[in-house]
Every structure is written in structure tokens, then in C-alpha cells.
């Protein structure tokens, strides 16, 4: 049984951690490391939530997130090659009138990979199974 104080604090702190990690992801994609640090912060938020409310969140298949993140990150590089540019060349992609930078898509892949890999490692170390 966990502490009600820890649960209350976690309910307030975890959304702030996740919101700040998204801020780092979205604003940090112009500088290196935005997706990596944001992924670590999101994994930290999930771990804190788990400490407060129990291991149910770890009953997920985190390795699927690692695979999806790697595919997204590699897909941005392969897309540049298909366009006749060097691997991971920056370009703007238009999705329904919204212009996204391929560097942001790459950082989103890194974010998903890092967060899922850390959570998969913690899941393996704690022995929590689906």
C-alpha cells in the first residue's frame, strides 16, 4: 500500500513533468537532444506514477513502442534518400495544411524509442509481466 500523500503529489506532478517533456520535444527539435531528454522525462513520469499507484502501467508491451520509434526515426532518413537528398536531410512535410519539420518527426521517433526502451528495461528489471 502506498502513501496517500505520494498519490496526491503524483497526481499533480506527473502531468507537469509530461507537459514539460512535450515542451522540450517541440521546442528542442532545433537543437540536438530534445527528443532524448523528453523521452527520459516521460519515462520518469511513468515510473513515479507506478511507485504511487502500483505496477499496472507496466503490464504493457513497451517493446512495440521501441519498434515504432525506430521506424519513425529511420523513416525520416529514408524519406530523404528517396527524395534524392543525403540521409536525414531536413525538409518540411505538409500534412493537411500543417507543415512539420522532418527533424521534429525524427525527434518524435527518438522520444518514443527512449521512453519505451527505459520503460521496457524497468519492466524487465522489476519482473512485472503482462
Secondary structure in CASP SS format (residue, H / E / C, confidence):
PFRMAT SS
TARGET T0000
AUTHOR 0000-0000-0000
METHOD secondary structure of the structure
MODEL  1
X C 1.00
X C 1.00
X C 1.00
X H 1.00
X H 1.00
X H 1.00
X H 1.00
X H 1.00
X H 1.00
X H 1.00
X H 1.00
X H 1.00
X H 1.00
X H 1.00
X H 1.00
X H 1.00
X H 1.00
X H 1.00
X H 1.00
X H 1.00
X H 1.00
X H 1.00
X H 1.00
X H 1.00
X H 1.00
X H 1.00
X H 1.00
X H 1.00
X H 1.00
X H 1.00
X C 1.00
X C 1.00
X C 1.00
X H 1.00
X H 1.00
X H 1.00
X H 1.00
X H 1.00
X H 1.00
X H 1.00
X H 1.00
X H 1.00
X H 1.00
X H 1.00
X H 1.00
X H 1.00
X H 1.00
X H 1.00
X H 1.00
X H 1.00
X H 1.00
X H 1.00
X H 1.00
X C 1.00
X H 1.00
X H 1.00
X H 1.00
X H 1.00
X C 1.00
X C 1.00
X C 1.00
X H 1.00
X H 1.00
X H 1.00
X H 1.00
X H 1.00
X H 1.00
X H 1.00
X H 1.00
X H 1.00
X H 1.00
X H 1.00
X H 1.00
X H 1.00
X H 1.00
X H 1.00
X H 1.00
X H 1.00
X H 1.00
X H 1.00
X H 1.00
X H 1.00
X C 1.00
X C 1.00
X C 1.00
X C 1.00
X C 1.00
X C 1.00
X C 1.00
X C 1.00
X C 1.00
X E 1.00
X E 1.00
X E 1.00
X E 1.00
X C 1.00
X C 1.00
X E 1.00
X E 1.00
X E 1.00
X E 1.00
X H 1.00
X H 1.00
X H 1.00
X H 1.00
X H 1.00
X H 1.00
X H 1.00
X H 1.00
X H 1.00
X H 1.00
X H 1.00
X H 1.00
X H 1.00
X H 1.00
X H 1.00
X H 1.00
X H 1.00
X H 1.00
X H 1.00
X H 1.00
X H 1.00
X H 1.00
X H 1.00
X H 1.00
X H 1.00
X C 1.00
X C 1.00
X C 1.00
X C 1.00
END
